[in-house]
Amino acid sequence: MTDRIILASGSEIRRALLQNAGVSCEVMLPRLDEDAIRAAMQADGATPRDLADALAEHKARKIAAREPAALVIGCDQILDFRGRCLAKPVSIDDARDQLHSLSGQRHSLLSAVVICHEGRPVWRHIGQVHLQMRELSAAYIDDYLDRNWDSIRHAVGCYKLEEEGVRLFSSIEGDYFTVLGLSLIDLLGYLTVRGVLKI
């Protein structure tokens, strides 16, 4: 059994969540053409849930091929809006359009985690959170983007709940860590059962 854990993600918040929970990990960034994988799967009619799971697995497998003895954690998060996947905004205008679409509406965040060991997946989990966004005025959206663009430009849905993005919502149903991009409670449960973490 290995105690070596590799996070196949460049997400600072995912790394911080693990470290704050006392889980030591290395970070290695998988080189994937996520846009190509996403486009091919969507062309085949993949659901947002399938897409999140597949991208997380691709990331974990990519690093696990080089580091088979380690437990490699791959993650991905997809915003499901009426069965349609919203990607990270490509520009501030795209972010504005997304927020106008989401304003006053309900959407879901799907956070997938896949762990690979010895070249194959050994555990997977997909957390889901339902979020109800407030009705946002056009003026507020513009001001919000002016204040927060540098921070949220790489955030699915154009918000971070740990920052001003929390003001956009009237209700959230689900796990806070899942919103941040890592279903931490479920992941820690698996690592504990496996014996990697001691209680």
C-alpha positions as CSV (number, residue, x, y, z in Angstrom):
1,M,0.0,0.0,0.0
2,T,1.2,3.5,-0.8
3,D,0.9,6.6,1.2
4,R,2.1,8.8,-1.7
5,I,-0.7,10.9,-3.0
6,I,-0.6,13.0,-6.2
7,L,-3.2,15.6,-7.0
8,A,-3.5,15.8,-10.8
9,S,-4.8,19.4,-10.8
10,G,-3.5,22.9,-10.9
11,S,-6.3,24.1,-8.7
12,E,-5.0,26.1,-5.7
13,I,-8.2,25.6,-3.8
14,R,-8.2,21.8,-4.2
15,R,-4.6,21.6,-3.0
16,A,-5.4,23.9,-0.1
17,L,-8.5,21.8,0.9
18,L,-6.3,18.7,1.1
19,Q,-3.5,20.4,2.9
20,N,-5.9,22.0,5.4
21,A,-7.3,18.6,6.1
22,G,-3.9,17.2,6.9
23,V,-3.5,15.3,3.6
24,S,0.1,15.6,2.2
25,C,0.1,15.5,-1.6
26,E,2.3,16.4,-4.5
27,V,0.9,18.3,-7.4
28,M,1.4,17.2,-11.0
29,L,-0.4,18.8,-14.0
30,P,-1.7,16.4,-16.6
31,R,-1.3,17.6,-20.2
32,L,-4.7,17.0,-21.8
33,D,-6.6,18.7,-24.5
34,E,-9.7,19.1,-22.4
35,D,-11.6,21.1,-25.1
36,A,-11.1,18.2,-27.6
37,I,-12.3,15.6,-25.1
38,R,-15.3,17.8,-24.2
39,A,-16.2,18.5,-27.8
40,A,-16.0,14.8,-28.8
41,M,-18.1,13.6,-25.8
42,Q,-20.7,16.3,-26.3
43,A,-20.9,15.4,-30.0
44,D,-21.7,11.9,-28.9
45,G,-24.4,13.1,-26.6
46,A,-22.6,12.7,-23.2
47,T,-24.4,14.0,-20.2
48,P,-22.8,16.7,-18.0
49,R,-22.3,14.0,-15.3
50,D,-20.6,11.6,-17.8
51,L,-18.4,14.5,-19.0
52,A,-17.2,15.5,-15.5
53,D,-16.5,11.8,-14.6
54,A,-14.6,11.2,-17.9
55,L,-12.4,14.4,-17.6
56,A,-11.5,13.5,-14.0
57,E,-10.5,10.0,-15.0
58,H,-8.5,11.2,-18.0
59,K,-6.5,13.5,-15.7
60,A,-5.9,10.8,-13.1
61,R,-4.9,8.2,-15.7
62,K,-2.5,10.6,-17.4
63,I,-0.4,11.0,-14.2
64,A,-0.9,7.4,-13.0
65,A,0.7,6.1,-16.2
66,R,3.9,7.8,-15.1
67,E,3.4,7.2,-11.3
68,P,1.6,3.9,-11.0
69,A,2.6,3.3,-7.4
70,A,0.9,6.5,-6.2
71,L,-2.7,7.3,-5.5
72,V,-3.5,9.8,-8.2
73,I,-6.5,12.1,-7.7
74,G,-8.1,13.5,-10.8
75,C,-10.9,16.1,-10.5
76,D,-13.2,18.0,-12.8
77,Q,-16.2,20.3,-12.3
78,I,-19.0,20.9,-14.7
79,L,-21.9,23.4,-14.5
80,D,-25.1,21.8,-15.7
81,F,-27.7,24.4,-16.8
82,R,-30.8,22.7,-18.1
83,G,-28.8,19.8,-19.4
84,R,-26.2,22.1,-21.1
85,C,-22.6,22.3,-19.9
86,L,-21.3,25.8,-19.2
87,A,-17.5,26.0,-19.5
88,K,-15.2,28.6,-17.9
89,P,-15.7,32.0,-19.5
90,V,-13.4,32.7,-22.4
91,S,-13.7,36.5,-22.0
92,I,-15.4,39.1,-19.8
93,D,-18.2,39.4,-22.4
94,D,-18.7,35.6,-22.3
95,A,-18.9,35.8,-18.4
96,R,-21.5,38.6,-18.7
97,D,-23.6,36.5,-21.1
98,Q,-23.3,33.5,-18.7
99,L,-24.4,35.5,-15.7
100,H,-27.4,37.0,-17.6
101,S,-28.4,33.4,-18.5
102,L,-28.0,32.1,-15.0
103,S,-29.7,35.1,-13.3
104,G,-32.9,34.1,-11.5
105,Q,-32.4,30.5,-12.5
106,R,-31.4,27.2,-10.9
107,H,-28.4,25.2,-12.0
108,S,-26.2,22.4,-10.7
109,L,-22.5,21.9,-10.1
110,L,-21.1,18.4,-10.6
111,S,-17.7,17.8,-9.0
112,A,-16.1,14.5,-10.1
113,V,-13.2,12.8,-8.3
114,V,-11.4,9.7,-9.6
115,I,-8.5,8.0,-7.9
116,C,-6.2,5.8,-10.0
117,H,-3.7,3.3,-8.6
118,E,-1.5,1.0,-10.6
119,G,-2.8,2.4,-13.8
120,R,-6.5,1.9,-13.2
121,P,-9.4,3.7,-11.4
122,V,-10.0,2.3,-7.9
123,W,-12.5,4.9,-6.6
124,R,-14.8,7.5,-8.1
125,H,-17.4,10.0,-6.8
126,I,-19.5,12.6,-8.3
127,G,-20.9,15.2,-5.9
128,Q,-23.8,17.4,-7.0
129,V,-25.0,20.8,-5.6
130,H,-28.1,22.7,-6.7
131,L,-27.8,26.5,-6.7
132,Q,-30.6,29.1,-7.1
133,M,-29.2,32.4,-8.4
134,R,-30.8,35.7,-7.5
135,E,-32.2,38.0,-10.1
136,L,-29.2,40.1,-11.0
137,S,-29.5,43.6,-12.6
138,A,-27.4,44.3,-15.6
139,A,-25.6,47.1,-13.6
140,Y,-24.7,44.8,-10.8
141,I,-23.4,42.2,-13.2
142,D,-21.1,44.8,-14.8
143,D,-19.9,46.1,-11.5
144,Y,-19.4,42.5,-10.2
145,L,-17.3,41.6,-13.2
146,D,-15.2,44.8,-12.9
147,R,-14.4,44.0,-9.3
148,N,-13.9,40.3,-9.6
149,W,-12.8,39.4,-13.2
150,D,-9.2,38.6,-12.3
151,S,-10.3,36.2,-9.6
152,I,-13.3,34.5,-11.4
153,R,-12.0,34.3,-14.9
154,H,-11.0,30.6,-14.5
155,A,-14.1,29.7,-12.4
156,V,-17.0,27.7,-13.7
157,G,-20.1,29.8,-13.5
158,C,-18.1,33.0,-13.1
159,Y,-18.3,32.9,-9.3
160,K,-16.4,31.7,-6.2
161,L,-18.6,31.1,-3.1
162,E,-15.6,31.8,-0.8
163,E,-15.6,35.4,-2.3
164,E,-18.2,37.9,-3.4
165,G,-19.9,35.2,-5.5
166,V,-21.8,34.0,-2.5
167,R,-24.0,37.1,-2.8
168,L,-25.3,35.9,-6.2
169,F,-27.4,33.1,-4.6
170,S,-30.6,32.9,-2.6
171,S,-30.2,29.2,-1.8
172,I,-27.6,26.4,-2.1
173,E,-28.5,22.7,-1.6
174,G,-25.5,20.4,-1.1
175,D,-22.0,20.2,0.2
176,Y,-19.9,23.4,0.4
177,F,-16.6,21.5,-0.5
178,T,-18.3,20.1,-3.6
179,V,-19.0,23.7,-4.7
180,L,-15.3,24.4,-4.3
181,G,-14.5,21.6,-6.7
182,L,-13.6,18.7,-4.4
183,S,-16.0,16.4,-2.5
184,L,-13.7,16.4,0.4
185,I,-15.8,14.5,3.0
186,D,-16.3,11.5,0.6
187,L,-12.6,11.6,-0.5
188,L,-11.4,11.6,3.1
189,G,-13.7,8.7,3.9
190,Y,-12.2,6.6,1.1
191,L,-8.7,7.4,2.2
192,T,-9.5,6.5,5.8
193,V,-11.1,3.2,4.8
194,R,-8.1,2.4,2.6
195,G,-5.8,3.0,5.6
196,V,-4.0,5.9,4.1
197,L,-5.4,8.3,6.8
198,K,-5.4,7.2,10.4
199,I,-8.3,8.0,12.8
